[in-house]
Amino acid sequence: MKSKAIIVFLILISTLTVVSAVDLNNLNLPENFEKVSDVNYNNKVTGEEISLVTVTSEDLNSDLINSTQLKEMLHPTEKNNIYSFTYESNNMSGCVELIKVDENYYVVGISIDGNANETKIQEMTDTLTKFNELNNFTAIDPTTIIN
């Protein structure tokens, strides 16, 4: 089951640039983040970007779940259900999680261009945790919705 969770998040990393129709007008943002679009928020000080992508249980059960490459990209952080990643082919790294709001699932990711070291991954994990606290979000285990 744990490998399924890793695969799911890696699949979703590749969709972080997809635009979603989610109404995010009422989100509270961590310090220095500014809204760029309905699903993207940038921090010009740190170079971090927070993105939200709508996903369905069908998305999570897609054929891509068997990707070995995706499995190898995600790593659990010290925070429950938040995973770090390095996506070398897109020259980015960061952290991702799955949340559920009003019966809808969303992948929330925070990323930077380039390869983040452990300190930077910890900072992004902390920022994602702060984002969750500000909006009463809880990262959920993706295996709970995979068939």
Buried (B, 14 or more C-beta within 10 A) or exposed (E): EEEBBBBBBBBBBBBBEEEBEBEBEEBEBBEEBEBEEEBBBBBEEBEBBBBBBBBEEEBBBBEBBEBEEBBEBBEBBEBEBBBBBBBEEEEBBBBBBBBBBEEEBBBBBBBBEEEBEEEBBBBBBBBBBBBBEEBEBEBBBBBEBBE
